[in-house]
Amino acid sequence: MVKNFLNILIFLILLSTTTLSNDITVDPDGEIRTLTEAIRIADNGDRIIVQPGHYREGKIIVDRSVEIVGIDYPEFDGENKYEVIRIKADSVTIRGLKITNVGVSYIDDRAGIRVEKSHHCTIEDNIFENTFFGIYLSQSSNCRVEGNELYAYGTREANTGNGIHLWYSRDITIENNIVTGHRDGIYLEFVRNTYIQKNLGENNLRYGLHFMFSDSCYYHENTFRRNGAGVAVMYTRHVVMTDNTFEYNWGTAAYGLLLKDISRSRIENNIFYKNTVGIFSEGSNWIDISENDFIENGWAVRIWSSSYDNTFTQNNFINNTFDVATNSKRNFNEFVQNYWSNYDGYDLAGDGYGDVPYRPVRLFSYITEKHPPAMILLHSFFINVLDFAERIVPTITPETLVDEQPVMRRIRWRE
């Protein structure tokens, strides 16, 4: 009896000290007409429901741990002057808003939603249109950015911000977002342990994805299409990039994937289709590049002499203008058991591997690295003769850059 009484007493004490969450409704024609007012009267844990309407409130500060939910995408308009929402509390959720017309500033990185020194926040299923920066996370952790659509219409990099921008943050998930028309679709700097999956970065002015000094990050099933220069990975270690598609990144300085001073990483099961350059590598080492498709690129791989101890294995090189190009007669990387559509050897042993090694670096590709205007001679008979002679007796191209076991048939690892 006494024990039951004590349990009931403890329950009543806990109940009296527990704050129940409330719903607060924002309506242009209601009692509470602005999100700013709703936040002011809210307690931690409350939910703010925003009814349809067009709201102009300047910069809105979220300093409570609240959930903000829009009904039929109410529009919050920055009037081409303001940042729209700044989160300065932990455990904030923003869902179902339309955020437009963030003001351009060359001093402040104004954003549609900026998360500042906050943790466990969620930004999902929002629409951003004509924003300077879309979503900006600074010194934050354990946040989720999912299912957002971000559209910008910049014409110059100088006056266009990034779609999703992370600075000095960690343990962030970025998933199922559409980012188009920004300077960089997704940008990371000094970021750790971040997971980026199933995003579309398309028609951005510079890179679909750009990250620097961001170790131990994972990129999976993203598509980067028709961006100014594709994807750039710089000054980073322990990166895993799997099942992504890099396509139609065309231009004089365009790449599917640019690797600059990265190390101890894995690039696997990706598709590089119709890029000026599939992968360009400079100063990068100890990278495993395997089970990728390089299809109809200008250059499938351009790998500079500053890159070493990288391994290319079980990749398909199909109908590229140049399979591999380099700027040195020396080679410090390994190519083994790849499929090369330009290989015309034979397999008398019947083991699936060519009996004659394949040299993927054409003499002409080496010449064009030294003298780019020579590209005009690409399809000339004279160049074909030179390439044939160089493959038989290599004198200029790297003698050790060779696949000793070229695969005879396209590798169907994707099935």
C-alpha positions as a printed Julia matrix, in Angstrom:
415×3 Matrix{Float64}:
  0.0     0.0     0.0
  2.76    2.42    1.01
  4.74    1.56   -2.1
  1.73    2.24   -4.37
  1.11    5.54   -2.6
  4.73    6.6    -3.15
  4.54    5.69   -6.84
  1.36    7.76   -7.25
  2.99   10.69   -5.43
  6.08   10.57   -7.66
  3.87   10.46  -10.77
  1.89   13.53   -9.64
  5.12   15.45   -8.92
  6.52   14.62  -12.35
  3.24   15.56  -14.0
  3.18   18.93  -12.22
  6.72   19.76  -13.39
  6.22   18.67  -17.0
  5.43   21.4   -19.5
  2.92   20.23  -22.06
  3.5    21.47  -25.6
  1.0    23.85  -27.16
 -0.04   24.62  -30.71
  0.17   28.27  -31.74
 -1.47   29.3   -35.02
 -0.21   32.13  -37.21
 -2.83   33.51  -39.62
 -2.79   36.8   -41.59
 -6.39   37.32  -40.5
 -6.14   35.75  -37.06
 -5.23   36.81  -33.57
 -1.51   36.1   -34.1
 -0.51   37.47  -37.48
  3.27   37.08  -37.58
  5.72   34.27  -36.98
  7.82   36.69  -34.95
  4.98   37.19  -32.47
  4.31   33.46  -32.25
  7.95   32.77  -31.39
  7.89   35.49  -28.75
  5.06   33.85  -26.83
  6.11   30.24  -27.44
  7.73   27.93  -24.94
 10.31   25.28  -25.74
  8.58   22.29  -27.29
  5.63   24.23  -28.73
  4.46   23.82  -32.3
  3.75   26.87  -34.47
  1.33   26.26  -37.33
  1.53   28.86  -40.11
 -1.55   29.25  -42.28
 -1.29   30.15  -46.0
 -0.39   33.75  -46.7
  2.32   36.16  -47.77
  4.44   37.27  -44.81
  6.92   40.17  -44.81
  8.64   40.35  -41.43
 12.28   41.19  -42.17
 14.67   38.89  -40.34
 12.93   36.37  -38.04
 14.95   35.09  -35.06
 14.07   31.63  -33.76
 15.43   31.51  -30.21
 13.1    28.8   -28.85
 13.19   25.03  -29.4
 10.0    24.98  -31.46
  8.52   23.2   -34.46
  7.38   25.53  -37.26
  5.0    23.9   -39.75
  3.58   25.59  -42.83
  0.18   24.75  -44.33
  0.22   24.88  -48.17
  3.61   26.63  -48.19
  3.01   30.08  -46.71
  5.5    32.5   -48.27
  8.06   34.41  -46.23
  9.39   37.21  -48.41
 12.78   38.81  -47.78
 11.79   41.65  -50.14
 15.26   41.46  -51.73
 16.63   43.14  -48.58
 16.66   40.72  -45.64
 17.79   37.36  -44.44
 14.52   35.56  -43.69
 14.99   33.13  -40.76
 17.9    32.72  -38.36
 17.87   29.77  -35.94
 19.72   30.37  -32.66
 18.25   27.56  -30.54
 18.7    23.79  -30.42
 16.11   21.23  -31.56
 14.27   23.5   -34.0
 12.24   22.04  -36.87
 11.13   24.08  -39.89
  8.87   22.33  -42.38
  6.62   23.33  -45.24
  7.54   27.0   -45.77
  8.24   28.88  -48.97
 11.09   31.36  -48.59
 11.76   33.93  -51.29
 13.76   37.01  -52.26
 16.68   37.02  -49.85
 18.7    40.2   -50.16
 22.13   40.06  -51.81
 24.99   41.3   -49.63
 28.73   41.4   -50.25
 29.38   41.66  -46.49
 26.85   39.27  -44.9
 26.06   35.76  -46.11
 22.3    36.27  -45.97
 20.28   33.1   -46.24
 16.74   31.85  -46.5
 17.34   29.85  -43.32
 20.55   30.24  -41.34
 21.35   27.83  -38.49
 23.91   29.35  -36.14
 25.64   27.42  -33.33
 22.65   25.11  -33.02
 22.25   21.37  -32.67
 19.64   18.73  -33.53
 17.77   20.98  -35.97
 15.68   19.8   -38.91
 14.97   21.71  -42.11
 12.75   19.71  -44.42
 10.23   19.97  -47.24
 10.67   23.71  -47.78
 10.85   25.67  -51.04
 13.49   28.35  -51.54
 13.24   30.69  -54.51
 15.48   33.59  -55.47
 17.55   33.35  -52.32
 21.15   34.58  -52.0
 22.22   31.63  -49.86
 19.49   29.03  -49.42
 20.26   27.02  -46.26
 23.35   28.01  -44.26
 24.64   25.99  -41.29
 27.41   27.53  -39.2
 29.11   25.85  -36.23
 26.23   23.41  -35.88
 25.91   19.66  -35.43
 23.52   16.71  -35.64
 21.17   18.52  -38.0
 19.13   17.21  -40.93
 18.43   18.98  -44.24
 15.99   16.89  -46.26
 13.5    17.18  -49.1
 14.0    20.87  -49.82
 13.85   22.52  -53.24
 16.19   25.45  -53.83
 15.95   27.56  -57.0
 18.09   30.58  -57.78
 18.55   32.52  -61.0
 22.07   33.92  -60.74
 24.04   34.85  -63.83
 27.38   35.65  -62.16
 29.23   33.87  -59.35
 30.02   37.18  -57.63
 26.4    37.99  -56.77
 25.08   34.46  -56.23
 25.42   32.42  -53.02
 25.41   28.69  -52.46
 22.29   26.54  -52.22
 23.2    24.5   -49.12
 26.23   25.87  -47.3
 27.96   24.23  -44.32
 30.78   25.84  -42.37
 32.56   24.37  -39.39
 29.84   21.82  -38.72
 29.68   18.08  -38.13
 27.3    15.11  -38.19
 24.94   16.66  -40.74
 22.62   14.71  -43.06
 21.73   16.29  -46.42
 19.28   14.14  -48.33
 16.78   14.32  -51.22
 17.25   18.01  -51.98
 17.05   19.72  -55.39
 19.51   22.58  -55.83
 19.74   24.59  -59.04
 20.92   27.98  -60.25
 23.26   28.81  -57.35
 27.01   29.43  -57.29
 27.68   26.0   -55.73
 24.8    23.62  -55.22
 26.21   22.18  -51.97
 29.28   23.69  -50.31
 31.19   22.35  -47.3
 34.17   23.84  -45.5
 35.7    22.47  -42.29
 32.97   19.84  -42.0
 33.24   16.37  -40.45
 31.22   13.15  -40.55
 28.55   14.4   -42.91
 26.28   12.17  -45.01
 25.05   13.49  -48.38
 22.62   11.28  -50.28
 20.15   11.36  -53.19
 20.49   15.07  -53.96
 20.26   16.68  -57.39
 22.69   19.51  -58.17
 21.91   20.88  -61.62
 22.73   24.02  -63.62
 24.72   25.65  -60.85
 27.17   28.31  -61.96
 30.3    26.74  -60.52
 30.09   23.31  -58.84
 27.21   20.99  -58.1
 29.16   19.99  -54.99
 32.23   21.74  -53.59
 33.95   20.79  -50.38
 37.24   21.75  -48.77
 38.96   20.61  -45.57
 36.02   18.28  -44.88
 37.2    14.86  -43.73
 35.32   11.61  -43.19
 32.29   12.51  -45.3
 30.12   10.13  -47.33
 28.4    10.91  -50.66
 25.93    8.4   -52.08
 23.42    8.3   -54.98
 23.65   11.99  -55.87
 23.32   13.39  -59.39
 25.47   16.32  -60.56
 24.35   17.5   -63.97
 25.18   20.43  -66.28
 27.06   22.43  -63.68
 29.72   24.94  -64.6
 32.57   22.69  -63.49
 30.98   19.6   -61.95
 32.21   18.57  -58.48
 35.36   19.69  -56.63
 36.95   17.83  -53.71
 39.89   19.69  -52.16
 42.29   19.3   -49.23
 40.38   16.42  -47.7
 40.93   12.89  -46.37
 38.79    9.8   -45.9
 36.08   10.6   -48.45
 33.73    7.91  -49.75
 31.85    8.63  -52.99
 29.63    5.79  -54.21
 26.75    5.34  -56.7
 26.76    8.97  -57.86
 26.14   10.21  -61.4
 28.29   12.94  -62.95
 26.92   13.94  -66.34
 26.9    16.67  -68.99
 29.41   18.86  -67.15
 30.81   20.48  -70.28
 33.1    23.49  -70.68
 36.71   24.53  -71.15
 37.39   24.02  -67.42
 34.65   21.51  -66.59
 35.07   18.19  -64.8
 32.79   15.48  -63.59
 34.99   15.24  -60.49
 38.04   17.35  -59.59
 40.39   15.87  -56.98
 42.83   18.38  -55.51
 45.13   17.3   -52.68
 42.9    14.58  -51.26
 44.04   11.25  -49.85
 42.96    7.89  -48.45
 39.57    7.92  -50.11
 37.3     5.64  -52.14
 35.46    6.4   -55.4
 33.31    3.44  -56.35
 30.3     2.47  -58.48
 29.81    5.93  -60.02
 28.82    6.92  -63.55
 30.81    9.57  -65.44
 28.88   10.32  -68.62
 29.56   13.0   -71.24
 31.79   15.28  -69.19
 34.69   17.27  -70.61
 36.83   15.37  -68.07
 35.5    12.48  -66.01
 38.07   12.66  -63.18
 40.9    15.19  -62.95
 43.46   14.44  -60.24
 46.2    16.74  -58.96
 48.24   16.14  -55.83
 45.97   13.29  -54.72
 47.09    9.9   -53.48
 46.05    6.58  -51.91
 42.67    6.61  -53.61
 40.83    3.45  -54.63
 38.91    4.14  -57.87
 36.97    1.03  -58.79
 33.81   -0.24  -60.51
 33.02    3.07  -62.19
 31.66    3.67  -65.7
 33.49    6.29  -67.81
 31.31    6.74  -70.88
 31.69    9.19  -73.79
 33.76   11.76  -71.94
 36.34   13.96  -73.6
 38.97   12.69  -71.18
 37.91    9.84  -68.91
 40.83   10.45  -66.53
 43.44   13.2   -66.44
 45.97   12.39  -63.75
 48.92   14.66  -63.1
 52.38   13.49  -62.03
 51.75   14.93  -58.54
 49.2    12.13  -57.93
 50.58    8.77  -56.83
 49.67    5.41  -55.28
 46.14    5.54  -56.71
 44.56    2.32  -57.97
 42.14    2.06  -60.92
 40.57   -1.38  -61.06
 37.44   -3.01  -62.54
 36.35    0.21  -64.27
 34.68    0.45  -67.68
 36.23    2.93  -70.14
 33.77    3.19  -73.03
 33.98    5.42  -76.11
 35.95    8.23  -74.51
 37.98   10.49  -76.77
 40.95    9.92  -74.46
 40.9     7.2   -71.82
 43.82    8.48  -69.75
 46.01   11.57  -70.07
 48.97   12.71  -68.01
 51.65   15.4   -68.09
 54.64   13.21  -67.29
 56.6    10.32  -68.78
 56.62    8.71  -65.34
 53.73    6.88  -63.69
 53.16    6.26  -59.99
 49.64    4.79  -60.2
 48.21    1.37  -60.93
 45.71    0.42  -63.64
 44.66   -3.22  -63.48
 41.79   -5.35  -64.8
 39.8    -2.53  -66.4
 37.65   -2.78  -69.51
 38.76   -0.55  -72.41
 36.48   -0.27  -75.44
 39.47    0.87  -77.53
 41.43   -2.27  -76.73
 41.9    -4.47  -79.81
 43.89   -7.31  -78.27
 42.98  -10.99  -77.98
 42.43  -13.67  -75.34
 43.91  -16.96  -76.52
 43.93  -18.37  -73.0
 40.18  -17.82  -72.65
 40.48  -16.46  -69.11
 38.66  -13.19  -69.85
 41.82  -11.08  -69.84
 43.71   -9.76  -72.84
 47.01  -11.46  -73.64
 48.51   -8.12  -74.73
 48.77   -5.28  -72.19
 46.84   -2.09  -72.96
 48.45    1.36  -72.94
 45.62    3.84  -72.35
 47.68    7.02  -72.86
 47.66    8.06  -76.5
 50.64    9.95  -77.86
 48.24   12.58  -79.13
 46.77   13.13  -75.66
 50.29   13.72  -74.37
 50.93   16.22  -77.18
 47.72   18.14  -76.49
 48.63   18.45  -72.81
 51.76   20.3   -73.92
 50.22   22.1   -76.91
 46.4    22.43  -76.62
 45.91   23.98  -80.12
 47.03   20.64  -81.57
 43.54   19.32  -80.75
 42.46   20.45  -84.23
 44.36   17.43  -85.61
 42.4    14.93  -83.5
 40.92   12.84  -86.3
 43.74   13.15  -88.82
 45.32   10.08  -90.41
 48.79   11.26  -89.4
 47.87   11.31  -85.71
 46.39    7.8   -85.9
 49.69    6.53  -87.36
 51.67    8.23  -84.59
 49.43    6.74  -81.91
 49.79    3.25  -83.39
 53.56    3.5   -83.52
 53.75    4.81  -79.95
 51.71    1.89  -78.61
 54.13   -0.59  -80.17
 57.31    1.15  -79.05
 56.56    3.77  -76.37
 59.09    6.6   -76.42
 57.18    9.62  -75.14
 54.14    8.29  -73.24
 54.67    6.72  -69.77
 56.07    3.24  -70.33
 54.79    1.97  -67.0
 51.25    3.35  -67.34
 49.78    0.13  -68.63
 46.97   -2.28  -67.79
 48.64   -5.68  -67.79
 45.29   -7.52  -67.54
 42.7    -5.65  -69.61
 39.25   -7.19  -69.32
 37.86   -8.41  -72.64
 34.18   -7.68  -71.97
 32.38   -4.85  -70.27
 32.13   -5.44  -66.54
 28.5    -5.77  -65.43
 29.06   -5.12  -61.74
 25.99   -2.88  -61.63
 23.6    -5.78  -62.24
